[in-house]
Amino acid sequence: MEQTVTVFSGFSAQDLLFLGEAALRTLWISLLSIAIGSFLGGIFGWVLYESKNWGGILVNPVLDIFRSVPLIVQLVLFYNFAPIVGLNLDAFESGLVVLTMYTSALVANVARGGIESVGRSMRIASRSLGMSYWQDMRHVVFPIGTRAIFPSWVGVALGVMKDSALVSVLGYVELVKASQVLITRTQEPLLIILVVGAFYFVLSYPVSRYSAKLERRWSQ
Amino acid sequence: MFEYNFHWRPVFKSLPDLLEAALTTLQVASLAMTAGILLGFILAVSRMRETGLIYWFATTWVELARNTPALFQLFFFGFGLGALGFHLSPYLIVLAGLTFNTAGYLAENFRGGFEAIPSTQLRAARSLGMNPWQAYTRILIPQVMRIVYYPMTNQFVWVVLMSSLGMLVGYRELTGETQFFASKTYRIFEYFAVTAVIYYVMVKVILVLSKFCASRFFRY
């Protein structure tokens, strides 16, 4: 006797595993792009700060594009542009490149603000103590600047984590894409959507609360 | 250099449609922003007294809006409410999702604005014989507006960019329309490149206009 195959089947424990795996992918692509993007963003921020003239003309407009075009358009654009110049990137790699550039554009502004927040007299003092330019950067500007921008950096990082949901457009099976796959199969949208929302919330809420607490404490 | 032939003609042919879709984007974004300002203001005021049902409702709204991806919020208004029997049109999904998100972010901005104003201002206004309505509309809100004006401008830019998510729930604003034409002609890169330019110009125009408006509003 032939077995009947049902197209739709209920939500099972295995699906939870599938969602968990997708959640790990969300985490992985966000962590990578936040790490690389923050590093690049720090460098861009320094360039913006140090070279007000040509940096403002060359670097800022480029970074501005990443901030003024919707991420979804950037993703589709890059995903379709890469093969034209002969790069064979899959959904993960294209998503990573775009998210990284997007992060670095956001972090660059934050980082420049951080360098600016270090008082001029403090820097003059450190230079007068005989520190070189790089020692001053490393031992004075970096510790004070990072502290000043930490809350806004956390904001950017959480924003990127949430925006990584858009990589689903390219077909990378992260949390949102996985939820859509499951919704199509199980026809139980509400439950799955709430599980996915809860995951993002559980990840983002404590971090944002903690950073708000730190900000309050540091501003006292 | 490239083994790819760019075909811009179909894009220029459908440029009028794209520009019309850009107007749709601006329209839905402006509506969501207006509703978001009103709701955000109500949320900020209802979070001032830190007890009671209204406070918890407002806080839940703000935290959910700020700690989950906008895409998730749109899907909730789409699939989630659909499962409960409320079927919204794509237009309403985008409008509801953007408003929910914007109201949450603006509520925090407004709260910061209100906190920045010394409480003596309100008391001084009240002891001059103003009723609470007068004190708010003539003394507090004009001062809060000055503080939150630029964050609000940024938020509006975000709303315009976020409305691109409409593509994923089947709403034909600028990105949705682009996707429609791109899948009809397979000129995905060309279409999205032009769309990116349109978004960039829109954002720049908004920023310039808001600077101009600020110089008119805050003359004194």
Interface residues (C-beta under 8 A of the other chain):
Chain A: I65 S68 V69 P70 L71 I72 V73 Q74 V76 L77 N80 F81 P83 I84 V85 G86 L158 K162 D163 A165 L166 S168 V169 V176 S179 I183 E188 P189 L190 I193 L194 V196 G197 Y200 F201 S204 Y205 S208
Chain B: F2 E3 Y4 E63 L64 R66 N67 T68 P69 A70 L71 F72 F75 F76 F79 G80 G82 A83 L84 V157 L161 M162 S164 L165 M167 L168 T175 T178 Q179 I188 F189 F192 A193 T195 A196 Y199 Y200 V203 K204
